[in-house]
Amino acid sequence: MIDANPGNPLFLANYANYLKKVKADFTKAEQFYERATLANPADGNVLSHYADLLWQTHGDSARAEAYLIKLSKPTPTTVLCWLRTLGFCGMLTTMRKKKMT
């Protein structure tokens, strides 16, 4: 499917989710999330999943936060992602507090 539709953000995102959750291939998942965000930069679901992957696998709060900031621009998909993202923001806050101490 991806070969036939290499720029389809839904296919890219679904494959990234599969790689992350089923195969635990975080490197490839990151590549496909990146492609999905380039194909549809306003897809809040992809942005939140990608931010979560960056945080969980690299501890990269700066990059994760950059994707979460993109979620602050209201679109139909970003609004639906806020409940899921609020818990993630709590993790970022906790990490910042730990860095300060």
N, C-alpha and C positions, 0 to 999 in steps of 0.2 A: 504494500500500500504506500509506504513512504517513497519507494522508488518511482511509483507512478504519480505521486503528488508531493514532490519534495518541498514545496512551499506552503503546504496546508497546515496552518497552526494547530488545528484540532488533532490531526494525526501525529504531528510532532510532539505535542503535549501529552497525548495519550501514551505514546511510545516512551517518552521520558518517564512518565509515572510507572509504566511497566518495568522499565530498567531499574528504577529506584526501589520500588516496593517488592517486585517479584525476583528479579535477578540480582539485586544489590550491587549493580554495576554503576557506581556513583559517578565515575569518570564519564562514561557514555551518557548517562542521564543528564549530567551537567551540559554536555554538548547539545543534546536535543532540547533541553529547556532554553538554552541560549538561542538556538535556531527558532524556537517557537516564539520567544519574545521579540526577535527581529521580524518575524512574519506578522505578528500582531502585538505591538507594544502596549496596547490598552487592555489586554486580557488579564484581569485581576487574578483569576485562578492560577494562571501560569506564573505570574509575578510572585504570588505568595508561596507557591510550591518551590519555585526556584530559590527564593530567599531562604526558605526553610532548609533546602539542600545545602546551600552555601554555609549556613550557620552550623548545621549538624555535621557536615563532613570536613569543613575547613576552619570553623570557628571564626569566619570572616564577617565580623559584624559590620564593617564599613560597606562592603558590597551588598550584604543582605539588607542593610538599612536603606541603601540607594534604591533597591527594588521596592522596598516597602513605601518609600516616599512617593514612588510612581503611583502607588495605590491610593494616595491621597487625592488624586484627580478623579472626581466622581464620574463614573461610567456605570452602565448597568452591571457589568461583571465585577468592578471593584467594590461597589457597595455590598454585593453579596459575599464578598471575601472578608469583610471587616470583622465579622464575629470570629472567624478562624484566625485571623491575623492578630487580634487583640492578645491572645495568649502568647503568640510569638513575640510581640512587643514587650510583654512582661519579661521574657527571657533576655531580651536586649538590655532592658533596664537593669536587671540583676547583674548582667555581665559588666555593664559600665560601673556599677557600684563596686564590684569586686576589683576592678582596675584602679579605682580611686583610693582604695584602702591598702 
